């Protein structure tokens, strides 16, 4: 049997992220280091701010020990979207304690996800303080584990008026782990298994670890903001078809949730270097710009 640490490290962890590197920005994009506090801890990040932002986002991490995502933030700012990216709690220049399998702890417990959501909302406050008077709507954009963190944060914060989630599961943390244990994150998993196989294991497998579970539908059902989920058809970390079915059900109930599926992409939808990967990110950018052109909805 493989270790718990190895499995949970792979759960909703985006590989190949562009984090913490020096980047070149387009003329007219200001770069400003910022700090903010939550739960007695100082977190550090960088704001990439175009001169006339059409919208603004806070970037929310996946499950790993992730520093600020400079390359992605710069890419957004170059297209008119202000982006605040920060070092995750306990990582880089941010204080506090990182929770995750690398340090022998469970980062999908509801208590930790709630704390990360509060960190994201503190970042929203910092973003608002450093934006020009006219900046368009404010949202959250994240990856993987952010599929749980962002709905919690958005439900708590009326300043958040849209959300974008790359490979974010619309599944409970327990369902995610069952799926992950079954696929073993093998890239060739779907070559020899069916969706029916995966659903059976998600529904019936015994849980190997005990923790307080999270179902993102609880928060999603309370929100009336717009949301976009971007998925890869070859994902072996998030149960994509299950997530899409649940999004469709929420949409049918009156929610404004959309999804895009890119057949050749895996879990790393936001950072894939292929043409389809670039298309996925650009589609999200255009979607954000469309949100900026309509009145912000009110929350439930």
N, C-alpha and C positions, 0 to 999 in steps of 0.2 A: 504494500500500500504506500502511495506517495504521501508526503507529509502535508499536514493542514496548512502550514505556512506557504508551501509551494502552490497549493490550490488557491488559497485566498489571495495570494499575491497576484495570480493571474485573473481573478475575478474582477471584471470591469476595470482592468488596468490597460490603459492605452500605451502601446509601445511605439517607439520612434517619435516621441513628441519633441517639438522644437522648443526647448525651455532654456531660459537663462542665458541665451547667447546675445552677443552684440549684433544689432541690426541697423541697416540704413533705412531712414524714413524719407518720404517724399517731402519736397519743399512745402511749407505751410503746416506741417505736422509738428506740434510741440511735444516734447518728451519730459515728463516731470515725475520725480520720485516722491512718493507719498507714504505716510504711516497712518494707521488708525488702530483703534482698540476694540477688543471684545472680550468679555469675561476676564478682565484683568490682564490681558495679554496684548502686547503691541505687535501688529502685523505690518509687513513692509511690502510695497509694491511700486509699480510704475504706471502712470497714466499716459497713453498715447492719444493726443488730442488734436484733431484737425481744426483748422481755423473756423470753419462753419459746419459743425457736426450735424448730420441729419438724424442721428440717433446715437445712443450710448449704451454700452454693455459692460458688465463685470464678467470676467472669465472665471468659471468654476471648474475645479480640478477633477481629474479621475482619482483612482484610489491610491496611487503611488506617492512617493516622497517627491512631490513636484514643486519646482521653483516656478517663478513667473514665466509665462509663455510669451516671450518678447516677439518672436517671429510672427505668431498668429495675430497678436495685438497690433503690430505694425501693419500687417496686411489689411486688417479691418480699417485702421485709421487712414491708410492710403486711399480707401474707397469711401471716406466720409463718415465713418462710424467710430466715435471715440471709444476707447477700450481701456479699462483698468484691469491689470493682471497683477497678482500678488503671490508671494511665496506662501505655500500652504503652512498652516499651523505646525510649528516644530521643524520647519525646513528652511534652509537658506538664512535670510536675515529676519525671519519671523520668529517670535517667541512662542512659548507653549510647548506642548508635547505632541509629537506625531503619533497617531494611533494606527497601527497596521501590523501585518504578519512579520515584517522584517524585524520588528522589535517585540514580537511575541504577544500581540494584542489583536483584537477583532475589530476591524474598521467598518464593518457593516452593521454593528449594533445600533439600535435606534438612538441611543444617547449620543453616540459619536456623530451620526448623521445630523442630528438636531444641532449639535455644536457647530458643525461645518456650515450648516444653513445660517446660523447666527453670524458666523464669520463673513459669509457672503453678503448678508444684509448690512453689516458694518462697512463692508467695501462699497456697497451702494451709497451709503451716506457719505463716504469719502469722495466718491465719484461726483456726486451732486455738488459738493462744496467746491470742486475744482473745475467745474464746467462753466462755459460762458452762459450769459442769461438765456440765450436761445440755443437749445441743443437737441430738440426732438425728444421722442420717448426714451425711457430707460428700461433696459431689460437684462436678463441673465442668459448667458450662453455657456454651455459646458459640455463635458465629455463623460460618457460611461457612468461612473458612480454618481455623477451630477444628475443622472436621471432620477435619483432619490432625493438628492440635496436641493435641487432647484425648485421642485414643486412645494417642498416644505417652506423654503425661503420666500417664494412668491406668495404663498397663502398668508404668510405673516406680515407682508410688507406691501402696503398699497402703492408705494412708489414704483414697484415693478409692474410694467404694463405689457410685457411680452417675454417669451422664453424660446430659446433654441437649444435642442439637445441632440448631440451627435452620439449615436449608439446607446442612448439612455433606455434602460429597461422599464417597460410598464409591467412589471412583475414584482412580486415581493422579494425581499432579500433571500428568503428560504428557497423560493422557486429558482432564483438565480444560481444559488449554490448547487442545487440539485442538477440543474442543467450543466453547470460547469464541471461538476464531478463526472457526469456522464460523457461529455465531449472530450474531457481532458485537454481542452484547448488545441486539439489536433487540427491543423489546417485542412486535412483530407477527410474530416469527419463526415461531411455531407456526401462524400463519394460512396459511402457504404451504409448510410443510415437514412431513415425517413423522418419527416416531421411527426408522423404518428409515433414512431419510436421515442422521439424526444419528449413528446407530450406525456406519454405513459410514465416516463421516468420523472418528469417534473411533478406529476400528480401523485405518484405512488412511492417514490424512493424515501427511505428513512433519513431523517436529518442526523448528521454526524456531530453537530455542535449546537449548543443552546445559546440563544441570544434574543434580545428583544427585536422582533421583526418590524419591518416597515412595508406598507403597501402604498405606492405613490398615488393610487386611485383615490385614496381618502382626501388628499389635498387637491388633486386634479378635479375632483367632483365639486369642490367648493369655489373654484376659480372661474372667472368669465373672460380672462385675458386670452390673447391668441398664443398658440404654441406650434412649433415646428419640430418634428423628430426626423432625423436623417439616419438611415440604416444601410448596412451592407448585406447583400444576399448570402455572403459566405461567412457571416459572423458565427463564431463558435464560443463566444463569451456571453452574449445577450440573446435571449430567446426572441428572435425578431418577429416571427409570424404570430406568436402569442401576443406580443406587444402591439403589433399592428391591429389585430382583431380587437383588442381592448381599446385602442385609440378610436377605431371605427365606431365602437359601441358608445364611447363618450361623445363622439361627434354627432351620432344619431340622437343623442339625448339633448343636443343643443349647444354643446361646447364647440369652441372654434379651434379645434386641434387638427393639424395636417401632418402628413408624413410623406417622405420621399424614400424610395428603395432603389439602391444602385447595385445591380446583380453581381458585378465583379468585385465589389469591395468586401472586406472583412470587418473586423471590429474597429479598425483604425480609420474610420471614415473621414475624420477631420484633417488627417495628416498624410493620407495616401498620396504618393507622388505621380500616380497614373493620371491619364486624361480624365477618367471618370472621377477620381478623387478631387481633382481641381474643379470639375463641374459641380460636385456636391457642395464644396465650400462656396463657390460662386452663386449657386442657387440659394444658399442660406443668406448670403449678402443681399441678393435681390429681394428675397422675402422680407428681410429687415427693412429695406428701403420702402417696400410696399406698405409695411406697418406704419412707417413714419408719415405716410401720405393720408392716413385716415385718423379720425378722432380716437383718442384712447378710450377703451371701455372702462366701465366701473366694475368693481368686484362684488361678489355675493356677500 
